[in-house]
Amino acid sequence: MRFSVSLPYPGVRAGTDIAAQARYAAVVEECGFHAVSATDHPFPVVGGGSVSHHAYDPFTLLAYLAARTER
């Protein structure tokens, strides 16, 4: 059986910047999980006049994390 872990959504809570995502992926790998996943459906920030989204581009994020991990 294989297990994967979903990366935390950025902006929802502290510690979800790119560096934190890389540390998270490294810990997941050290724990023996087989994969991490990233959302491909960004959801908009509501309120505050912001037009941004709470998600990184999944292809760019996963490519970056692949370069920062062993498997």
PDB file of N, CA, C and O in Angstrom:
ATOM      1  N   MET A   1       0.843  -1.160   0.000  1.00  0.00           N
ATOM      2  CA  MET A   1       0.000   0.000   0.000  1.00  0.00           C
ATOM      3  C   MET A   1       0.895   1.232   0.000  1.00  0.00           C
ATOM      4  O   MET A   1       1.919   1.263   0.683  1.00  0.00           O
ATOM      5  N   ARG A   2       0.511   2.236  -0.760  1.00  0.00           N
ATOM      6  CA  ARG A   2       1.260   3.484  -0.833  1.00  0.00           C
ATOM      7  C   ARG A   2       0.440   4.611  -0.226  1.00  0.00           C
ATOM      8  O   ARG A   2      -0.785   4.641  -0.341  1.00  0.00           O
ATOM      9  N   PHE A   3       1.139   5.539   0.423  1.00  0.00           N
ATOM     10  CA  PHE A   3       0.482   6.663   1.065  1.00  0.00           C
ATOM     11  C   PHE A   3       1.065   7.968   0.553  1.00  0.00           C
ATOM     12  O   PHE A   3       2.257   8.061   0.257  1.00  0.00           O
ATOM     13  N   SER A   4       0.216   8.963   0.455  1.00  0.00           N
ATOM     14  CA  SER A   4       0.679  10.302   0.091  1.00  0.00           C
ATOM     15  C   SER A   4       0.072  11.314   1.067  1.00  0.00           C
ATOM     16  O   SER A   4      -0.888  11.024   1.780  1.00  0.00           O
ATOM     17  N   VAL A   5       0.657  12.493   1.074  1.00  0.00           N
ATOM     18  CA  VAL A   5       0.225  13.563   1.958  1.00  0.00           C
ATOM     19  C   VAL A   5      -0.012  14.805   1.116  1.00  0.00           C
ATOM     20  O   VAL A   5       0.782  15.128   0.232  1.00  0.00           O
ATOM     21  N   SER A   6      -1.096  15.492   1.392  1.00  0.00           N
ATOM     22  CA  SER A   6      -1.396  16.735   0.683  1.00  0.00           C
ATOM     23  C   SER A   6      -0.653  17.888   1.351  1.00  0.00           C
ATOM     24  O   SER A   6      -0.657  18.013   2.576  1.00  0.00           O
ATOM     25  N   LEU A   7      -0.025  18.718   0.547  1.00  0.00           N
ATOM     26  CA  LEU A   7       0.674  19.891   1.075  1.00  0.00           C
ATOM     27  C   LEU A   7      -0.340  20.886   1.638  1.00  0.00           C
ATOM     28  O   LEU A   7      -1.452  20.998   1.120  1.00  0.00           O
ATOM     29  N   PRO A   8       0.033  21.605   2.689  1.00  0.00           N
ATOM     30  CA  PRO A   8      -0.897  22.612   3.224  1.00  0.00           C
ATOM     31  C   PRO A   8      -1.120  23.744   2.230  1.00  0.00           C
ATOM     32  O   PRO A   8      -0.215  24.098   1.475  1.00  0.00           O
ATOM     33  N   TYR A   9      -2.303  24.301   2.228  1.00  0.00           N
ATOM     34  CA  TYR A   9      -2.613  25.421   1.344  1.00  0.00           C
ATOM     35  C   TYR A   9      -1.915  26.669   1.849  1.00  0.00           C
ATOM     36  O   TYR A   9      -2.005  26.980   3.036  1.00  0.00           O
ATOM     37  N   PRO A  10      -1.221  27.393   0.981  1.00  0.00           N
ATOM     38  CA  PRO A  10      -0.550  28.615   1.420  1.00  0.00           C
ATOM     39  C   PRO A  10      -1.560  29.696   1.809  1.00  0.00           C
ATOM     40  O   PRO A  10      -2.642  29.797   1.232  1.00  0.00           O
ATOM     41  N   GLY A  11      -1.181  30.487   2.790  1.00  0.00           N
ATOM     42  CA  GLY A  11      -2.029  31.600   3.201  1.00  0.00           C
ATOM     43  C   GLY A  11      -3.086  31.247   4.219  1.00  0.00           C
ATOM     44  O   GLY A  11      -3.623  32.136   4.880  1.00  0.00           O
ATOM     45  N   VAL A  12      -3.398  29.980   4.361  1.00  0.00           N
ATOM     46  CA  VAL A  12      -4.434  29.573   5.302  1.00  0.00           C
ATOM     47  C   VAL A  12      -3.916  29.688   6.729  1.00  0.00           C
ATOM     48  O   VAL A  12      -4.651  30.086   7.632  1.00  0.00           O
ATOM     49  N   ARG A  13      -2.671  29.346   6.924  1.00  0.00           N
ATOM     50  CA  ARG A  13      -2.048  29.464   8.244  1.00  0.00           C
ATOM     51  C   ARG A  13      -0.572  29.796   8.049  1.00  0.00           C
ATOM     52  O   ARG A  13      -0.044  29.703   6.940  1.00  0.00           O
ATOM     53  N   ALA A  14       0.081  30.182   9.132  1.00  0.00           N
ATOM     54  CA  ALA A  14       1.500  30.526   9.064  1.00  0.00           C
ATOM     55  C   ALA A  14       2.333  29.307   8.686  1.00  0.00           C
ATOM     56  O   ALA A  14       1.924  28.171   8.926  1.00  0.00           O
ATOM     57  N   GLY A  15       3.497  29.543   8.099  1.00  0.00           N
ATOM     58  CA  GLY A  15       4.405  28.451   7.773  1.00  0.00           C
ATOM     59  C   GLY A  15       4.063  27.709   6.500  1.00  0.00           C
ATOM     60  O   GLY A  15       4.356  26.520   6.375  1.00  0.00           O
ATOM     61  N   THR A  16       3.447  28.396   5.553  1.00  0.00           N
ATOM     62  CA  THR A  16       3.108  27.727   4.294  1.00  0.00           C
ATOM     63  C   THR A  16       3.788  28.398   3.100  1.00  0.00           C
ATOM     64  O   THR A  16       3.344  28.240   1.963  1.00  0.00           O
ATOM     65  N   ASP A  17       4.864  29.143   3.355  1.00  0.00           N
ATOM     66  CA  ASP A  17       5.612  29.738   2.251  1.00  0.00           C
ATOM     67  C   ASP A  17       6.407  28.638   1.531  1.00  0.00           C
ATOM     68  O   ASP A  17       6.349  27.476   1.934  1.00  0.00           O
ATOM     69  N   ILE A  18       7.129  28.985   0.497  1.00  0.00           N
ATOM     70  CA  ILE A  18       7.842  27.993  -0.313  1.00  0.00           C
ATOM     71  C   ILE A  18       8.879  27.232   0.514  1.00  0.00           C
ATOM     72  O   ILE A  18       8.996  26.013   0.384  1.00  0.00           O
ATOM     73  N   ALA A  19       9.629  27.933   1.359  1.00  0.00           N
ATOM     74  CA  ALA A  19      10.639  27.267   2.189  1.00  0.00           C
ATOM     75  C   ALA A  19       9.977  26.263   3.138  1.00  0.00           C
ATOM     76  O   ALA A  19      10.494  25.165   3.342  1.00  0.00           O
ATOM     77  N   ALA A  20       8.852  26.635   3.707  1.00  0.00           N
ATOM     78  CA  ALA A  20       8.131  25.725   4.602  1.00  0.00           C
ATOM     79  C   ALA A  20       7.602  24.514   3.836  1.00  0.00           C
ATOM     80  O   ALA A  20       7.614  23.398   4.356  1.00  0.00           O
ATOM     81  N   GLN A  21       7.136  24.727   2.602  1.00  0.00           N
ATOM     82  CA  GLN A  21       6.663  23.613   1.784  1.00  0.00           C
ATOM     83  C   GLN A  21       7.802  22.631   1.523  1.00  0.00           C
ATOM     84  O   GLN A  21       7.594  21.418   1.548  1.00  0.00           O
ATOM     85  N   ALA A  22       9.013  23.154   1.272  1.00  0.00           N
ATOM     86  CA  ALA A  22      10.166  22.289   1.023  1.00  0.00           C
ATOM     87  C   ALA A  22      10.527  21.490   2.280  1.00  0.00           C
ATOM     88  O   ALA A  22      10.829  20.300   2.190  1.00  0.00           O
ATOM     89  N   ARG A  23      10.497  22.133   3.443  1.00  0.00           N
ATOM     90  CA  ARG A  23      10.771  21.413   4.694  1.00  0.00           C
ATOM     91  C   ARG A  23       9.706  20.347   4.941  1.00  0.00           C
ATOM     92  O   ARG A  23      10.022  19.236   5.367  1.00  0.00           O
ATOM     93  N   TYR A  24       8.455  20.683   4.674  1.00  0.00           N
ATOM     94  CA  TYR A  24       7.346  19.747   4.846  1.00  0.00           C
ATOM     95  C   TYR A  24       7.547  18.522   3.955  1.00  0.00           C
ATOM     96  O   TYR A  24       7.382  17.388   4.405  1.00  0.00           O
ATOM     97  N   ALA A  25       7.902  18.754   2.691  1.00  0.00           N
ATOM     98  CA  ALA A  25       8.119  17.641   1.761  1.00  0.00           C
ATOM     99  C   ALA A  25       9.291  16.768   2.210  1.00  0.00           C
ATOM    100  O   ALA A  25       9.238  15.546   2.076  1.00  0.00           O
ATOM    101  N   ALA A  26      10.343  17.385   2.741  1.00  0.00           N
ATOM    102  CA  ALA A  26      11.494  16.613   3.223  1.00  0.00           C
ATOM    103  C   ALA A  26      11.104  15.740   4.416  1.00  0.00           C
ATOM    104  O   ALA A  26      11.528  14.587   4.500  1.00  0.00           O
ATOM    105  N   VAL A  27      10.315  16.265   5.324  1.00  0.00           N
ATOM    106  CA  VAL A  27       9.861  15.486   6.485  1.00  0.00           C
ATOM    107  C   VAL A  27       8.953  14.344   6.045  1.00  0.00           C
ATOM    108  O   VAL A  27       9.058  13.229   6.557  1.00  0.00           O
ATOM    109  N   VAL A  28       8.065  14.622   5.101  1.00  0.00           N
ATOM    110  CA  VAL A  28       7.174  13.580   4.572  1.00  0.00           C
ATOM    111  C   VAL A  28       8.007  12.457   3.964  1.00  0.00           C
ATOM    112  O   VAL A  28       7.723  11.278   4.174  1.00  0.00           O
ATOM    113  N   GLU A  29       9.028  12.828   3.217  1.00  0.00           N
ATOM    114  CA  GLU A  29       9.908  11.828   2.611  1.00  0.00           C
ATOM    115  C   GLU A  29      10.648  11.027   3.684  1.00  0.00           C
ATOM    116  O   GLU A  29      10.732   9.803   3.589  1.00  0.00           O
ATOM    117  N   GLU A  30      11.181  11.702   4.701  1.00  0.00           N
ATOM    118  CA  GLU A  30      11.892  11.025   5.780  1.00  0.00           C
ATOM    119  C   GLU A  30      10.991  10.045   6.527  1.00  0.00           C
ATOM    120  O   GLU A  30      11.460   9.023   7.026  1.00  0.00           O
ATOM    121  N   CYS A  31       9.710  10.356   6.602  1.00  0.00           N
ATOM    122  CA  CYS A  31       8.752   9.492   7.306  1.00  0.00           C
ATOM    123  C   CYS A  31       8.339   8.277   6.478  1.00  0.00           C
ATOM    124  O   CYS A  31       7.623   7.407   6.972  1.00  0.00           O
ATOM    125  N   GLY A  32       8.784   8.213   5.226  1.00  0.00           N
ATOM    126  CA  GLY A  32       8.523   7.043   4.408  1.00  0.00           C
ATOM    127  C   GLY A  32       7.293   7.102   3.518  1.00  0.00           C
ATOM    128  O   GLY A  32       6.931   6.102   2.899  1.00  0.00           O
ATOM    129  N   PHE A  33       6.649   8.251   3.447  1.00  0.00           N
ATOM    130  CA  PHE A  33       5.509   8.377   2.539  1.00  0.00           C
ATOM    131  C   PHE A  33       6.003   8.334   1.101  1.00  0.00           C
ATOM    132  O   PHE A  33       7.173   8.609   0.837  1.00  0.00           O
ATOM    133  N   HIS A  34       5.130   7.996   0.182  1.00  0.00           N
ATOM    134  CA  HIS A  34       5.516   7.820  -1.213  1.00  0.00           C
ATOM    135  C   HIS A  34       5.370   9.063  -2.067  1.00  0.00           C
ATOM    136  O   HIS A  34       5.988   9.158  -3.127  1.00  0.00           O
ATOM    137  N   ALA A  35       4.563  10.020  -1.627  1.00  0.00           N
ATOM    138  CA  ALA A  35       4.334  11.197  -2.468  1.00  0.00           C
ATOM    139  C   ALA A  35       3.716  12.327  -1.660  1.00  0.00           C
ATOM    140  O   ALA A  35       3.184  12.126  -0.568  1.00  0.00           O
ATOM    141  N   VAL A  36       3.806  13.518  -2.233  1.00  0.00           N
ATOM    142  CA  VAL A  36       3.033  14.656  -1.742  1.00  0.00           C
ATOM    143  C   VAL A  36       2.178  15.124  -2.914  1.00  0.00           C
ATOM    144  O   VAL A  36       2.516  14.891  -4.074  1.00  0.00           O
ATOM    145  N   SER A  37       1.085  15.776  -2.605  1.00  0.00           N
ATOM    146  CA  SER A  37       0.236  16.317  -3.659  1.00  0.00           C
ATOM    147  C   SER A  37      -0.042  17.784  -3.371  1.00  0.00           C
ATOM    148  O   SER A  37       0.003  18.229  -2.224  1.00  0.00           O
ATOM    149  N   ALA A  38      -0.328  18.519  -4.425  1.00  0.00           N
ATOM    150  CA  ALA A  38      -0.642  19.944  -4.309  1.00  0.00           C
ATOM    151  C   ALA A  38      -1.977  20.199  -4.996  1.00  0.00           C
ATOM    152  O   ALA A  38      -2.311  19.554  -5.990  1.00  0.00           O
ATOM    153  N   THR A  39      -2.719  21.128  -4.466  1.00  0.00           N
ATOM    154  CA  THR A  39      -4.015  21.433  -5.064  1.00  0.00           C
ATOM    155  C   THR A  39      -3.843  22.034  -6.459  1.00  0.00           C
ATOM    156  O   THR A  39      -2.918  22.809  -6.701  1.00  0.00           O
ATOM    157  N   ASP A  40      -4.726  21.675  -7.354  1.00  0.00           N
ATOM    158  CA  ASP A  40      -4.732  22.290  -8.685  1.00  0.00           C
ATOM    159  C   ASP A  40      -5.966  23.167  -8.848  1.00  0.00           C
ATOM    160  O   ASP A  40      -6.306  23.582  -9.956  1.00  0.00           O
ATOM    161  N   HIS A  41      -6.625  23.439  -7.739  1.00  0.00           N
ATOM    162  CA  HIS A  41      -7.840  24.256  -7.785  1.00  0.00           C
ATOM    163  C   HIS A  41      -7.721  25.377  -6.758  1.00  0.00           C
ATOM    164  O   HIS A  41      -8.193  25.249  -5.628  1.00  0.00           O
ATOM    165  N   PRO A  42      -7.082  26.482  -7.163  1.00  0.00           N
ATOM    166  CA  PRO A  42      -6.940  27.580  -6.215  1.00  0.00           C
ATOM    167  C   PRO A  42      -8.289  28.191  -5.870  1.00  0.00           C
ATOM    168  O   PRO A  42      -9.176  28.277  -6.718  1.00  0.00           O
ATOM    169  N   PHE A  43      -8.434  28.605  -4.643  1.00  0.00           N
ATOM    170  CA  PHE A  43      -9.678  29.249  -4.240  1.00  0.00           C
ATOM    171  C   PHE A  43      -9.374  30.703  -3.896  1.00  0.00           C
ATOM    172  O   PHE A  43      -8.329  30.986  -3.309  1.00  0.00           O
ATOM    173  N   PRO A  44     -10.252  31.618  -4.244  1.00  0.00           N
ATOM    174  CA  PRO A  44      -9.961  33.045  -4.088  1.00  0.00           C
ATOM    175  C   PRO A  44      -9.973  33.498  -2.632  1.00  0.00           C
ATOM    176  O   PRO A  44     -10.669  32.942  -1.782  1.00  0.00           O
ATOM    177  N   VAL A  45      -9.185  34.515  -2.388  1.00  0.00           N
ATOM    178  CA  VAL A  45      -9.194  35.168  -1.088  1.00  0.00           C
ATOM    179  C   VAL A  45     -10.455  36.028  -1.027  1.00  0.00           C
ATOM    180  O   VAL A  45     -10.722  36.816  -1.935  1.00  0.00           O
ATOM    181  N   VAL A  46     -11.214  35.874   0.028  1.00  0.00           N
ATOM    182  CA  VAL A  46     -12.456  36.636   0.163  1.00  0.00           C
ATOM    183  C   VAL A  46     -12.233  37.761   1.157  1.00  0.00           C
ATOM    184  O   VAL A  46     -11.746  37.544   2.267  1.00  0.00           O
ATOM    185  N   GLY A  47     -12.593  38.950   0.747  1.00  0.00           N
ATOM    186  CA  GLY A  47     -12.494  40.113   1.631  1.00  0.00           C
ATOM    187  C   GLY A  47     -11.144  40.794   1.544  1.00  0.00           C
ATOM    188  O   GLY A  47     -10.189  40.252   0.988  1.00  0.00           O
ATOM    189  N   GLY A  48     -11.084  41.977   2.099  1.00  0.00           N
ATOM    190  CA  GLY A  48      -9.829  42.713   2.147  1.00  0.00           C
ATOM    191  C   GLY A  48      -9.396  43.306   0.830  1.00  0.00           C
ATOM    192  O   GLY A  48      -8.295  43.849   0.745  1.00  0.00           O
ATOM    193  N   GLY A  49     -10.210  43.226  -0.196  1.00  0.00           N
ATOM    194  CA  GLY A  49      -9.871  43.797  -1.494  1.00  0.00           C
ATOM    195  C   GLY A  49      -8.815  43.028  -2.267  1.00  0.00           C
ATOM    196  O   GLY A  49      -8.346  43.510  -3.298  1.00  0.00           O
ATOM    197  N   SER A  50      -8.428  41.850  -1.805  1.00  0.00           N
ATOM    198  CA  SER A  50      -7.403  41.065  -2.478  1.00  0.00           C
ATOM    199  C   SER A  50      -8.008  40.257  -3.619  1.00  0.00           C
ATOM    200  O   SER A  50      -9.132  39.765  -3.523  1.00  0.00           O
ATOM    201  N   VAL A  51      -7.250  40.131  -4.691  1.00  0.00           N
ATOM    202  CA  VAL A  51      -7.720  39.324  -5.823  1.00  0.00           C
ATOM    203  C   VAL A  51      -6.829  38.100  -6.023  1.00  0.00           C
ATOM    204  O   VAL A  51      -6.874  37.459  -7.073  1.00  0.00           O
ATOM    205  N   SER A  52      -6.026  37.783  -5.023  1.00  0.00           N
ATOM    206  CA  SER A  52      -5.106  36.651  -5.152  1.00  0.00           C
ATOM    207  C   SER A  52      -5.779  35.337  -4.778  1.00  0.00           C
ATOM    208  O   SER A  52      -6.948  35.311  -4.394  1.00  0.00           O
ATOM    209  N   HIS A  53      -5.040  34.267  -4.894  1.00  0.00           N
ATOM    210  CA  HIS A  53      -5.550  32.931  -4.588  1.00  0.00           C
ATOM    211  C   HIS A  53      -4.696  32.272  -3.523  1.00  0.00           C
ATOM    212  O   HIS A  53      -3.528  32.622  -3.349  1.00  0.00           O
ATOM    213  N   HIS A  54      -5.271  31.330  -2.820  1.00  0.00           N
ATOM    214  CA  HIS A  54      -4.573  30.558  -1.795  1.00  0.00           C
ATOM    215  C   HIS A  54      -3.994  29.286  -2.385  1.00  0.00           C
ATOM    216  O   HIS A  54      -4.291  28.198  -1.891  1.00  0.00           O
ATOM    217  N   ALA A  55      -3.186  29.382  -3.413  1.00  0.00           N
ATOM    218  CA  ALA A  55      -2.551  28.197  -3.971  1.00  0.00           C
ATOM    219  C   ALA A  55      -1.382  28.608  -4.849  1.00  0.00           C
ATOM    220  O   ALA A  55      -1.426  29.633  -5.529  1.00  0.00           O
ATOM    221  N   TYR A  56      -0.338  27.796  -4.823  1.00  0.00           N
ATOM    222  CA  TYR A  56       0.769  27.970  -5.752  1.00  0.00           C
ATOM    223  C   TYR A  56       0.439  27.184  -7.011  1.00  0.00           C
ATOM    224  O   TYR A  56      -0.403  26.287  -6.988  1.00  0.00           O
ATOM    225  N   ASP A  57       1.104  27.523  -8.110  1.00  0.00           N
ATOM    226  CA  ASP A  57       0.952  26.725  -9.323  1.00  0.00           C
ATOM    227  C   ASP A  57       1.466  25.321  -9.006  1.00  0.00           C
ATOM    228  O   ASP A  57       2.629  25.171  -8.631  1.00  0.00           O
ATOM    229  N   PRO A  58       0.631  24.292  -9.146  1.00  0.00           N
ATOM    230  CA  PRO A  58       1.042  22.951  -8.707  1.00  0.00           C
ATOM    231  C   PRO A  58       2.219  22.382  -9.488  1.00  0.00           C
ATOM    232  O   PRO A  58       3.045  21.673  -8.913  1.00  0.00           O
ATOM    233  N   PHE A  59       2.317  22.672 -10.775  1.00  0.00           N
ATOM    234  CA  PHE A  59       3.412  22.121 -11.569  1.00  0.00           C
ATOM    235  C   PHE A  59       4.745  22.727 -11.149  1.00  0.00           C
ATOM    236  O   PHE A  59       5.742  22.017 -11.020  1.00  0.00           O
ATOM    237  N   THR A  60       4.763  24.032 -10.938  1.00  0.00           N
ATOM    238  CA  THR A  60       5.983  24.710 -10.504  1.00  0.00           C
ATOM    239  C   THR A  60       6.375  24.273  -9.094  1.00  0.00           C
ATOM    240  O   THR A  60       7.542  23.981  -8.833  1.00  0.00           O
ATOM    241  N   LEU A  61       5.400  24.228  -8.190  1.00  0.00           N
ATOM    242  CA  LEU A  61       5.668  23.831  -6.815  1.00  0.00           C
ATOM    243  C   LEU A  61       6.209  22.407  -6.745  1.00  0.00           C
ATOM    244  O   LEU A  61       7.212  22.167  -6.073  1.00  0.00           O
ATOM    245  N   LEU A  62       5.575  21.470  -7.417  1.00  0.00           N
ATOM    246  CA  LEU A  62       6.009  20.073  -7.360  1.00  0.00           C
ATOM    247  C   LEU A  62       7.367  19.869  -8.037  1.00  0.00           C
ATOM    248  O   LEU A  62       8.156  19.034  -7.595  1.00  0.00           O
ATOM    249  N   ALA A  63       7.643  20.619  -9.098  1.00  0.00           N
ATOM    250  CA  ALA A  63       8.963  20.531  -9.739  1.00  0.00           C
ATOM    251  C   ALA A  63      10.045  21.038  -8.784  1.00  0.00           C
ATOM    252  O   ALA A  63      11.119  20.445  -8.683  1.00  0.00           O
ATOM    253  N   TYR A  64       9.760  22.127  -8.092  1.00  0.00           N
ATOM    254  CA  TYR A  64      10.706  22.665  -7.108  1.00  0.00           C
ATOM    255  C   TYR A  64      10.950  21.653  -5.986  1.00  0.00           C
ATOM    256  O   TYR A  64      12.090  21.411  -5.590  1.00  0.00           O
ATOM    257  N   LEU A  65       9.873  21.074  -5.487  1.00  0.00           N
ATOM    258  CA  LEU A  65      10.008  20.106  -4.392  1.00  0.00           C
ATOM    259  C   LEU A  65      10.733  18.830  -4.851  1.00  0.00           C
ATOM    260  O   LEU A  65      11.452  18.210  -4.067  1.00  0.00           O
ATOM    261  N   ALA A  66      10.549  18.445  -6.096  1.00  0.00           N
ATOM    262  CA  ALA A  66      11.253  17.271  -6.626  1.00  0.00           C
ATOM    263  C   ALA A  66      12.764  17.508  -6.620  1.00  0.00           C
ATOM    264  O   ALA A  66      13.546  16.589  -6.379  1.00  0.00           O
ATOM    265  N   ALA A  67      13.160  18.748  -6.887  1.00  0.00           N
ATOM    266  CA  ALA A  67      14.590  19.083  -6.891  1.00  0.00           C
ATOM    267  C   ALA A  67      15.144  19.157  -5.467  1.00  0.00           C
ATOM    268  O   ALA A  67      16.355  19.046  -5.276  1.00  0.00           O
ATOM    269  N   ARG A  68      14.292  19.339  -4.476  1.00  0.00           N
ATOM    270  CA  ARG A  68      14.719  19.478  -3.083  1.00  0.00           C
ATOM    271  C   ARG A  68      14.640  18.175  -2.294  1.00  0.00           C
ATOM    272  O   ARG A  68      15.038  18.143  -1.130  1.00  0.00           O
ATOM    273  N   THR A  69      14.137  17.100  -2.900  1.00  0.00           N
ATOM    274  CA  THR A  69      13.987  15.822  -2.208  1.00  0.00           C
ATOM    275  C   THR A  69      14.721  14.733  -2.994  1.00  0.00           C
ATOM    276  O   THR A  69      15.151  14.955  -4.126  1.00  0.00           O
ATOM    277  N   GLU A  70      14.857  13.570  -2.388  1.00  0.00           N
ATOM    278  CA  GLU A  70      15.577  12.456  -3.010  1.00  0.00           C
ATOM    279  C   GLU A  70      14.696  11.591  -3.910  1.00  0.00           C
ATOM    280  O   GLU A  70      15.134  11.146  -4.971  1.00  0.00           O
ATOM    281  N   ARG A  71      13.437  11.351  -3.478  1.00  0.00           N
ATOM    282  CA  ARG A  71      12.544  10.465  -4.231  1.00  0.00           C
ATOM    283  C   ARG A  71      11.304  11.209  -4.672  1.00  0.00           C
ATOM    284  O   ARG A  71      10.433  10.629  -5.320  1.00  0.00           O
TER     285      ARG A  71
END
